[in-house]
Amino acid sequence: MANTKATELSSMSDDEVREQLDHAKDALFKLRFQRAVGQLENHASIKKTKRDVARVMTEIRAREIVAAESLAEGSNR
């Protein structure tokens, strides 16, 4: 996952966003492992990947909030 933008995430389906999260977390795990064994050359890639994970998780949470609000509005009628 190469530096996913928030606008790209908002246009994806829920399944695609969850898949992006899985890929980003997997990439972060691999980068951390490479750092631990001394094979990581670009240490900034960890920071970028962590931000990608946070970006995807923020989009997922925003969708959860919208779904909860629409559910609450439906039950208040």
C-alpha positions, 0 to 999 in steps of 0.5 A: 500500500503506497501512501493511500490518500483519504479521498481514495479510501472514501471512494472504496467499499467497506470490504476494500477498506478492510483489505487495505487495513490488512495489507497495511498492517502486514506491511508494517509487521514486515518492516518492523521485522526487517528493522529488528534483523538489521535489513531495513534500509529506509527507516522512514517507511515505517513512519509512512506505513504507520500513518497509512494504518492510522488513515485507514482506521480513521476511515473505518471509524468514520463509517462506523459513526455514520452507520450508528447515527443513521441507525439512531435516527431511524429508531427515534422516529 
